[in-house]
Amino acid sequence: MSLYFERSYQRAFGTFPLRGEELRTAVRDAIATGYRAFDTAQMYGNEAELGEALADSGVGRDELCITTKVHPDNFGEDRFMRSVEASLDALRVDRVDALLLHWPMPGGDNRGPLELLQQARRRGLAAHIGVSNFTAGMMREAVARLDEPLVANQVEFHPLLDQSVLLRAAAETGVPLSSFCSVARGEVFRYPVFGEIAAEYGRTPAQIVLRWILQKGVPITTMSTKPQNIRANFEVMDFVLSSIDMARIDALAATNHRCVDSSKVPWAPDWD
């Protein structure tokens, strides 16, 4: 297992849409809780603030795992490397642990950005590379095109969305999925089953959701500004959901609720 996954395979702290003092406070609380993996993106506009917060944290660089993502506006050959170098300057690091393409290209031709992503790793700007919001077909094409391994396809993943096609593609290609919108921006809490299962385990509904994702073999990226929720999101490693409870939650995939689509993000592909 790569160093990237040794540090962040289970739990990462997301930073969207945090800015300013709110971000600095949340990162400070996340560090105190035990988080060492942090996720940002050029699109979030907070790389410099995250870099400052991590530099001020007192945690050594070799203990941190930092992921950022390249904005689609920077996918051109004339802008890609300069944008990555700007991200590194903002984050105050010589390289990131993982560099992802944030979205696929409109129309689905990702050959150019993928080659530039691979070049970035070979230039030492990133320890690992990956993608985000890629469809199953795009995952297969990326693996066929690249010589370097992809360590993640970061996608919307929660119990209200059927991502079985992407899970099969992950098993087929060897490109692991990683989650965002892990609690469907709060939509999951409308469903009583999470509260019922939480009561059985002495946990919170959010912890049940996150544990379900982990037992699907998918790392979680979570964000909160409340210290108690930051701790709760982190403390999901010391219990296991039964197969019966997993199946109860699995049934909610038929809801097919998606938080992020082309009505919200212009780069969103035609999902599987």
N, C-alpha and C positions, 0 to 999 in steps of 0.2 A: 504494500500500500504506500502511495506517495506521501511525502511530508505534508502536502496540502490536505490530504484526507485524514492523516493522523491528527491534524489540528482542527479541522473544520467539518469533517464528515458528519458529525452529529448535530452540532448547534452553532449557528452564526448569528451575530447581531446585525440587523438591517438598519440603515440610516435614513431611508426615504420616509417622509419628506422633511426630516429634521434640519434645522439651520440654527446658527448662532448659539446663544446660551442654552437653549433647549437641547441642542445636540450635545454640547459639551457636558451638560449635567447627565444626560442619558448615557453617554459613553463612560463617564466616571462611575456611574452606578453599575453599568454592565461589567466594567473591569473589576469592580469590587465583588460582584457576584461570581465572577470566574470566567466570563467570556474572554476569549483571546482571538476569535475570528470575527472580522468586521467587513461588511459589504457596503460598497458605495458605487457610484457611476458618474461619468461625466454629465449625464443628463440631470442628476440630482442637484448639481451646483453646490455641493458641500464637501468636496474633496479636501480643500484647504483647511476647512474647519475641523474635519475629521483628523487630518494630519497633525494639526496643532493639538487637538485633544489627546491623541495617542502619544505624541511627543511629550506632553505634560504628565502623562499617566505614571511615568516611572517604570513601566514595563519594557523590557528590552526588546529590540526589534526581532531577535531570534525566537521570541516567545509569541509573536503576533503572526496572524495569517490575514492578509489584506487582499480583498478582491475588488477590482473596479471593472467598469464596462465601457466600451467605446461607443460613443454616440453615432448613429447612422449618418449624420451630417459629416462625420469625419472619416467615412469609409474610403474616400478617394485617395489615390496614391500620393497626391500632393499634400494631404492633410493628416493621414493616419498616424505616421510615426511622430510627427510634431505634437499631435494631440496626446499621444501616450506619454511622451516626454514631459508635456505640461502637467499631466496627471501625476507623474512621479514627483515632479517639483512640488506640486500642491500637497501631496501626501507626505513629503519629506522622506522619501525612500529612493534607493537606487533601482529597485525593481519591485513589482507587486508579486504576491504569491500566485495569484490567478488573474489573468486578463481575459475578459469575455467580449464577444460581439453582443451588443445589447439587444438588437433585433435583426432579423434577416432583411435582406434587400427587398424592396418592392419588386414583385414579379418573381422572386425566388432564386435569382441567379447570384449565388453567394461566392462564386469562385474568387473574385478579386479580394474582397475582405478576408476570406479565409487564408489566402496566400499571404496577405499583409500581416494577419494575426500570427501565422507561423514564422514569418520573418522577425516579428517583434520578439518572439521567444528566442530565436537564434541569435539575436543581437543582445540578449541578456536583459531585456526590459521586463520580462515576466518569467517566473519559475515554471508556470504552467499556463495552459490556454484552454478556453472553453467557449461555449456559446450560450445564448439565452433566447427563449421563445422560438426555438426551431421546431418544426414539425418532424414527424417520424421520417418522412422522405428526405428532408434536409439533413437529418442526423446521418442517414446512410450515405448520402452524397458527400458530406463533410469527411466522414471516416475514409471513404474511398479516395478522396482527393488529397488528404493530408498525410504527411509522414510522421508528424508529431501527434501524440495522443491528446484527445480532448478529455478534460477531467470533469466536465459538468455540462449539462444543458439545464439552465435555470428556468423553471417554468411555473406557471400558476398550478398549485397542487394543494387540494384540500378535499374533504369528504363529499362535497356537493358537486364535484366535477369529475366526470368519467375520464380518467387519463390512462386507461388500460392500453390503448394503442401506443402511447409513449413509453409506458412501462415495458411493453414487449420489445419496442425498438431499443430501449436501453439495454435490455438483456441480450439482444441480437448484436448490437454494435459495440458493447462494452463502454458506452458513454453514460455515466450515471446521471440520473435526474437530481435536481436540487430544487427545493420549493421556495416560492414566494406567495404572498397572499394566503398564508397557511391557515388562517381562520376565516378566510373569505371576507375580509374586512368587516368582521363581526356578524355576517349573515348566518354562520353556523349556530349562533346562540338563539336563533329563533326555533331550533329543533329540540324538543324536550329530551330526546334520547341521550344527548350529551350530559344533561343534568342528572338523568337517571343513572347512567353509568358512573358518572363522577361520584355520586353518593355511595355507590357500591364500593368504590376504591378509596374513598376519602380524599379525593382530588378535586380540582376545579374542572369545569367543562373544557376550558382551553387546554389544560394539560391532557385531557382525554383525546382531543383532536390532534395535538402534537405527537402524542404517543402513537396514535394510529398511523400518522405519516411516517414516523421512524420505523414502525414495524412493516411498512410497505417497502422499506429499504431506501427511503428518500431522506436526505438531510434536510433540516429545517432552518429557515432564516426568519427570525421574528424581530419585531420592533415594538417597544413600548417606552413611554416616558415616566411610567409609574414604577417606583422601585419594587413594590410588591409583585407587580406583573412581570417585571424583568427577572426577578428571582424565580417566580413560578414557571416561566417559560424555560428557564435553564434546568429546573429540577424535575426532569422527566425521564431520568435514566434508571430509577430505582424501583420501577414496577413494570409489569407486562400485562397487556390486555389479553383476555382469553380469546380463543378462536370464535366462540359464540358472540362475544361483544364486537370483535372485529367484523364479523358477518353482519351484525345489526347496523354497524356504521357503513359498511360496504353498500348496503341497500340504498343509501342516500345518493349514490352516484347518479341514479336515475333523474335526480333533480336537474342535473346538468346546468348549474348556475356558474356563469363565468364573469369574473370581475373586470377583466381587461380584454377588450376586443377592438375592432377597427373603428368603432364609434368613439372610442376614447384615445386610441393610439394609432396614428396613420400607418405605422409600419407593421401592424398586426397582420399575420398571414391568414390564409384560409386554414383554420385549425383542423386537426384530425378529428 
